[in-house]
């Protein structure tokens, strides 16, 4: 069973930055496609960033809403995926979830709250 634990959320002012972390309890982390999603109450979960297994090529993907502000990265040695969030806006307020995927199986973390407010 894959367990994902997110951390790094909190309250930040508009224009500020946060870095989210997600630690995966797996022995072969390098083979998992990883992603960050976010969700606000009443809305569907939204994809924020993806990063593939870290092989060649290793491409990140971002939707227009966060492109240029958010950066996803991974450390396969420590089983961690990060989401660096800069120039945060109030509309970035949401619960952020880490997702791992491999061989058709999908796993989610419990989420971490990010609130962007003056």
PyMOL CGO cylinders between C-alpha atoms (Angstrom):
from pymol import cmd
from pymol.cgo import CYLINDER

trace = [
    CYLINDER, 0.00, 0.00, 0.00, 1.34, 3.40, -1.01, 0.3, 1, 1, 1, 1, 1, 1,
    CYLINDER, 1.34, 3.40, -1.01, 1.12, 6.17, 1.55, 0.3, 1, 1, 1, 1, 1, 1,
    CYLINDER, 1.12, 6.17, 1.55, 1.58, 9.80, 0.63, 0.3, 1, 1, 1, 1, 1, 1,
    CYLINDER, 1.58, 9.80, 0.63, 2.08, 12.50, 3.26, 0.3, 1, 1, 1, 1, 1, 1,
    CYLINDER, 2.08, 12.50, 3.26, 1.90, 16.15, 2.26, 0.3, 1, 1, 1, 1, 1, 1,
    CYLINDER, 1.90, 16.15, 2.26, 3.26, 19.07, 4.25, 0.3, 1, 1, 1, 1, 1, 1,
    CYLINDER, 3.26, 19.07, 4.25, 4.16, 22.71, 3.82, 0.3, 1, 1, 1, 1, 1, 1,
    CYLINDER, 4.16, 22.71, 3.82, 0.74, 24.31, 3.53, 0.3, 1, 1, 1, 1, 1, 1,
    CYLINDER, 0.74, 24.31, 3.53, -0.31, 27.35, 5.52, 0.3, 1, 1, 1, 1, 1, 1,
    CYLINDER, -0.31, 27.35, 5.52, -1.39, 30.96, 5.38, 0.3, 1, 1, 1, 1, 1, 1,
    CYLINDER, -1.39, 30.96, 5.38, 0.50, 33.31, 3.09, 0.3, 1, 1, 1, 1, 1, 1,
    CYLINDER, 0.50, 33.31, 3.09, -0.07, 36.82, 1.80, 0.3, 1, 1, 1, 1, 1, 1,
    CYLINDER, -0.07, 36.82, 1.80, -0.71, 37.49, -1.89, 0.3, 1, 1, 1, 1, 1, 1,
    CYLINDER, -0.71, 37.49, -1.89, 2.57, 37.56, -3.77, 0.3, 1, 1, 1, 1, 1, 1,
    CYLINDER, 2.57, 37.56, -3.77, 4.20, 35.22, -1.29, 0.3, 1, 1, 1, 1, 1, 1,
    CYLINDER, 4.20, 35.22, -1.29, 5.64, 31.75, -1.74, 0.3, 1, 1, 1, 1, 1, 1,
    CYLINDER, 5.64, 31.75, -1.74, 5.21, 28.30, -0.29, 0.3, 1, 1, 1, 1, 1, 1,
    CYLINDER, 5.21, 28.30, -0.29, 6.85, 24.96, -0.95, 0.3, 1, 1, 1, 1, 1, 1,
    CYLINDER, 6.85, 24.96, -0.95, 4.78, 21.83, -0.55, 0.3, 1, 1, 1, 1, 1, 1,
    CYLINDER, 4.78, 21.83, -0.55, 6.36, 18.44, 0.02, 0.3, 1, 1, 1, 1, 1, 1,
    CYLINDER, 6.36, 18.44, 0.02, 4.96, 14.95, -0.45, 0.3, 1, 1, 1, 1, 1, 1,
    CYLINDER, 4.96, 14.95, -0.45, 6.80, 11.96, 0.93, 0.3, 1, 1, 1, 1, 1, 1,
    CYLINDER, 6.80, 11.96, 0.93, 5.92, 8.56, -0.54, 0.3, 1, 1, 1, 1, 1, 1,
    CYLINDER, 5.92, 8.56, -0.54, 6.31, 5.33, 1.39, 0.3, 1, 1, 1, 1, 1, 1,
    CYLINDER, 6.31, 5.33, 1.39, 7.37, 3.11, -1.51, 0.3, 1, 1, 1, 1, 1, 1,
    CYLINDER, 7.37, 3.11, -1.51, 10.54, 1.26, -2.39, 0.3, 1, 1, 1, 1, 1, 1,
    CYLINDER, 10.54, 1.26, -2.39, 10.43, 2.05, -6.11, 0.3, 1, 1, 1, 1, 1, 1,
    CYLINDER, 10.43, 2.05, -6.11, 9.38, 5.65, -6.11, 0.3, 1, 1, 1, 1, 1, 1,
    CYLINDER, 9.38, 5.65, -6.11, 11.24, 6.40, -9.31, 0.3, 1, 1, 1, 1, 1, 1,
    CYLINDER, 11.24, 6.40, -9.31, 8.70, 4.39, -11.31, 0.3, 1, 1, 1, 1, 1, 1,
    CYLINDER, 8.70, 4.39, -11.31, 5.68, 6.41, -10.17, 0.3, 1, 1, 1, 1, 1, 1,
    CYLINDER, 5.68, 6.41, -10.17, 4.24, 9.30, -12.12, 0.3, 1, 1, 1, 1, 1, 1,
    CYLINDER, 4.24, 9.30, -12.12, 3.58, 12.06, -9.61, 0.3, 1, 1, 1, 1, 1, 1,
    CYLINDER, 3.58, 12.06, -9.61, 1.26, 15.05, -9.62, 0.3, 1, 1, 1, 1, 1, 1,
    CYLINDER, 1.26, 15.05, -9.62, -0.23, 17.79, -7.50, 0.3, 1, 1, 1, 1, 1, 1,
    CYLINDER, -0.23, 17.79, -7.50, -3.93, 18.62, -7.54, 0.3, 1, 1, 1, 1, 1, 1,
    CYLINDER, -3.93, 18.62, -7.54, -5.98, 21.16, -5.65, 0.3, 1, 1, 1, 1, 1, 1,
    CYLINDER, -5.98, 21.16, -5.65, -9.61, 21.40, -4.63, 0.3, 1, 1, 1, 1, 1, 1,
    CYLINDER, -9.61, 21.40, -4.63, -11.90, 24.03, -3.18, 0.3, 1, 1, 1, 1, 1, 1,
    CYLINDER, -11.90, 24.03, -3.18, -15.24, 23.11, -1.57, 0.3, 1, 1, 1, 1, 1, 1,
    CYLINDER, -15.24, 23.11, -1.57, -17.93, 22.56, -4.16, 0.3, 1, 1, 1, 1, 1, 1,
    CYLINDER, -17.93, 22.56, -4.16, -15.49, 22.27, -7.07, 0.3, 1, 1, 1, 1, 1, 1,
    CYLINDER, -15.49, 22.27, -7.07, -13.85, 19.34, -8.79, 0.3, 1, 1, 1, 1, 1, 1,
    CYLINDER, -13.85, 19.34, -8.79, -10.26, 18.49, -8.05, 0.3, 1, 1, 1, 1, 1, 1,
    CYLINDER, -10.26, 18.49, -8.05, -8.00, 20.45, -10.42, 0.3, 1, 1, 1, 1, 1, 1,
    CYLINDER, -8.00, 20.45, -10.42, -4.68, 19.28, -11.82, 0.3, 1, 1, 1, 1, 1, 1,
    CYLINDER, -4.68, 19.28, -11.82, -1.88, 21.68, -10.88, 0.3, 1, 1, 1, 1, 1, 1,
    CYLINDER, -1.88, 21.68, -10.88, 1.32, 20.00, -12.03, 0.3, 1, 1, 1, 1, 1, 1,
    CYLINDER, 1.32, 20.00, -12.03, 2.61, 16.63, -13.16, 0.3, 1, 1, 1, 1, 1, 1,
    CYLINDER, 2.61, 16.63, -13.16, 6.03, 15.10, -13.46, 0.3, 1, 1, 1, 1, 1, 1,
    CYLINDER, 6.03, 15.10, -13.46, 6.83, 11.72, -14.90, 0.3, 1, 1, 1, 1, 1, 1,
    CYLINDER, 6.83, 11.72, -14.90, 9.04, 8.95, -13.59, 0.3, 1, 1, 1, 1, 1, 1,
    CYLINDER, 9.04, 8.95, -13.59, 12.23, 10.93, -13.93, 0.3, 1, 1, 1, 1, 1, 1,
    CYLINDER, 12.23, 10.93, -13.93, 13.57, 8.99, -16.81, 0.3, 1, 1, 1, 1, 1, 1,
    CYLINDER, 13.57, 8.99, -16.81, 14.41, 10.50, -20.14, 0.3, 1, 1, 1, 1, 1, 1,
    CYLINDER, 14.41, 10.50, -20.14, 12.59, 12.68, -21.06, 0.3, 1, 1, 1, 1, 1, 1,
    CYLINDER, 12.59, 12.68, -21.06, 11.43, 14.13, -17.73, 0.3, 1, 1, 1, 1, 1, 1,
    CYLINDER, 11.43, 14.13, -17.73, 8.86, 16.74, -18.58, 0.3, 1, 1, 1, 1, 1, 1,
    CYLINDER, 8.86, 16.74, -18.58, 6.64, 18.73, -16.21, 0.3, 1, 1, 1, 1, 1, 1,
    CYLINDER, 6.64, 18.73, -16.21, 3.13, 19.84, -17.16, 0.3, 1, 1, 1, 1, 1, 1,
    CYLINDER, 3.13, 19.84, -17.16, 1.22, 22.85, -15.80, 0.3, 1, 1, 1, 1, 1, 1,
    CYLINDER, 1.22, 22.85, -15.80, -2.19, 24.30, -16.62, 0.3, 1, 1, 1, 1, 1, 1,
    CYLINDER, -2.19, 24.30, -16.62, -2.34, 27.93, -17.70, 0.3, 1, 1, 1, 1, 1, 1,
    CYLINDER, -2.34, 27.93, -17.70, -3.61, 29.03, -14.29, 0.3, 1, 1, 1, 1, 1, 1,
    CYLINDER, -3.61, 29.03, -14.29, -0.27, 28.25, -12.60, 0.3, 1, 1, 1, 1, 1, 1,
    CYLINDER, -0.27, 28.25, -12.60, 2.26, 28.11, -15.43, 0.3, 1, 1, 1, 1, 1, 1,
    CYLINDER, 2.26, 28.11, -15.43, 5.23, 30.38, -14.73, 0.3, 1, 1, 1, 1, 1, 1,
    CYLINDER, 5.23, 30.38, -14.73, 4.45, 30.53, -11.01, 0.3, 1, 1, 1, 1, 1, 1,
    CYLINDER, 4.45, 30.53, -11.01, 4.50, 26.90, -9.86, 0.3, 1, 1, 1, 1, 1, 1,
    CYLINDER, 4.50, 26.90, -9.86, 7.32, 24.40, -10.27, 0.3, 1, 1, 1, 1, 1, 1,
    CYLINDER, 7.32, 24.40, -10.27, 7.14, 20.67, -9.61, 0.3, 1, 1, 1, 1, 1, 1,
    CYLINDER, 7.14, 20.67, -9.61, 10.24, 18.64, -8.91, 0.3, 1, 1, 1, 1, 1, 1,
    CYLINDER, 10.24, 18.64, -8.91, 11.14, 15.29, -7.45, 0.3, 1, 1, 1, 1, 1, 1,
    CYLINDER, 11.14, 15.29, -7.45, 13.95, 13.68, -5.49, 0.3, 1, 1, 1, 1, 1, 1,
    CYLINDER, 13.95, 13.68, -5.49, 13.93, 9.98, -6.26, 0.3, 1, 1, 1, 1, 1, 1,
    CYLINDER, 13.93, 9.98, -6.26, 16.61, 9.28, -3.66, 0.3, 1, 1, 1, 1, 1, 1,
    CYLINDER, 16.61, 9.28, -3.66, 14.41, 10.58, -0.84, 0.3, 1, 1, 1, 1, 1, 1,
    CYLINDER, 14.41, 10.58, -0.84, 11.00, 9.63, -2.29, 0.3, 1, 1, 1, 1, 1, 1,
    CYLINDER, 11.00, 9.63, -2.29, 9.81, 13.23, -2.29, 0.3, 1, 1, 1, 1, 1, 1,
    CYLINDER, 9.81, 13.23, -2.29, 7.94, 15.38, -4.77, 0.3, 1, 1, 1, 1, 1, 1,
    CYLINDER, 7.94, 15.38, -4.77, 7.83, 19.14, -4.29, 0.3, 1, 1, 1, 1, 1, 1,
    CYLINDER, 7.83, 19.14, -4.29, 5.62, 21.96, -5.46, 0.3, 1, 1, 1, 1, 1, 1,
    CYLINDER, 5.62, 21.96, -5.46, 7.24, 25.37, -5.32, 0.3, 1, 1, 1, 1, 1, 1,
    CYLINDER, 7.24, 25.37, -5.32, 4.55, 28.03, -5.50, 0.3, 1, 1, 1, 1, 1, 1,
    CYLINDER, 4.55, 28.03, -5.50, 5.51, 31.65, -6.15, 0.3, 1, 1, 1, 1, 1, 1,
    CYLINDER, 5.51, 31.65, -6.15, 3.51, 34.81, -6.72, 0.3, 1, 1, 1, 1, 1, 1,
    CYLINDER, 3.51, 34.81, -6.72, 0.57, 33.28, -4.94, 0.3, 1, 1, 1, 1, 1, 1,
    CYLINDER, 0.57, 33.28, -4.94, -2.89, 34.69, -5.53, 0.3, 1, 1, 1, 1, 1, 1,
    CYLINDER, -2.89, 34.69, -5.53, -6.07, 34.45, -3.43, 0.3, 1, 1, 1, 1, 1, 1,
    CYLINDER, -6.07, 34.45, -3.43, -7.52, 32.14, -6.10, 0.3, 1, 1, 1, 1, 1, 1,
    CYLINDER, -7.52, 32.14, -6.10, -4.76, 29.65, -5.31, 0.3, 1, 1, 1, 1, 1, 1,
    CYLINDER, -4.76, 29.65, -5.31, -6.46, 29.01, -1.97, 0.3, 1, 1, 1, 1, 1, 1,
    CYLINDER, -6.46, 29.01, -1.97, -7.37, 25.32, -1.83, 0.3, 1, 1, 1, 1, 1, 1,
    CYLINDER, -7.37, 25.32, -1.83, -6.50, 21.97, -0.33, 0.3, 1, 1, 1, 1, 1, 1,
    CYLINDER, -6.50, 21.97, -0.33, -3.53, 20.61, -2.26, 0.3, 1, 1, 1, 1, 1, 1,
    CYLINDER, -3.53, 20.61, -2.26, -3.22, 16.87, -2.82, 0.3, 1, 1, 1, 1, 1, 1,
    CYLINDER, -3.22, 16.87, -2.82, -0.34, 14.71, -3.90, 0.3, 1, 1, 1, 1, 1, 1,
    CYLINDER, -0.34, 14.71, -3.90, -1.09, 11.88, -6.34, 0.3, 1, 1, 1, 1, 1, 1,
    CYLINDER, -1.09, 11.88, -6.34, 1.01, 8.85, -7.29, 0.3, 1, 1, 1, 1, 1, 1,
    CYLINDER, 1.01, 8.85, -7.29, 0.22, 6.64, -10.25, 0.3, 1, 1, 1, 1, 1, 1,
    CYLINDER, 0.22, 6.64, -10.25, 1.70, 3.43, -11.62, 0.3, 1, 1, 1, 1, 1, 1,
    CYLINDER, 1.70, 3.43, -11.62, 0.35, 0.51, -13.62, 0.3, 1, 1, 1, 1, 1, 1,
    CYLINDER, 0.35, 0.51, -13.62, -3.16, 1.88, -13.54, 0.3, 1, 1, 1, 1, 1, 1,
    CYLINDER, -3.16, 1.88, -13.54, -3.20, 2.28, -9.76, 0.3, 1, 1, 1, 1, 1, 1,
    CYLINDER, -3.20, 2.28, -9.76, -3.75, 5.73, -8.25, 0.3, 1, 1, 1, 1, 1, 1,
    CYLINDER, -3.75, 5.73, -8.25, -2.96, 6.84, -4.71, 0.3, 1, 1, 1, 1, 1, 1,
    CYLINDER, -2.96, 6.84, -4.71, -3.75, 10.10, -2.93, 0.3, 1, 1, 1, 1, 1, 1,
    CYLINDER, -3.75, 10.10, -2.93, -2.43, 11.91, 0.09, 0.3, 1, 1, 1, 1, 1, 1,
    CYLINDER, -2.43, 11.91, 0.09, -4.62, 13.45, 2.76, 0.3, 1, 1, 1, 1, 1, 1,
    CYLINDER, -4.62, 13.45, 2.76, -4.09, 17.00, 1.51, 0.3, 1, 1, 1, 1, 1, 1,
    CYLINDER, -4.09, 17.00, 1.51, -2.60, 20.18, 2.91, 0.3, 1, 1, 1, 1, 1, 1,
    CYLINDER, -2.60, 20.18, 2.91, -4.44, 23.49, 3.16, 0.3, 1, 1, 1, 1, 1, 1,
    CYLINDER, -4.44, 23.49, 3.16, -3.05, 26.54, 1.38, 0.3, 1, 1, 1, 1, 1, 1,
    CYLINDER, -3.05, 26.54, 1.38, -4.68, 29.88, 2.15, 0.3, 1, 1, 1, 1, 1, 1,
    CYLINDER, -4.68, 29.88, 2.15, -3.66, 33.05, 0.34, 0.3, 1, 1, 1, 1, 1, 1,
    CYLINDER, -3.66, 33.05, 0.34, -5.05, 36.10, 2.09, 0.3, 1, 1, 1, 1, 1, 1,
    CYLINDER, -5.05, 36.10, 2.09, -3.90, 39.58, 3.17, 0.3, 1, 1, 1, 1, 1, 1,
]
cmd.load_cgo(trace, "trace")
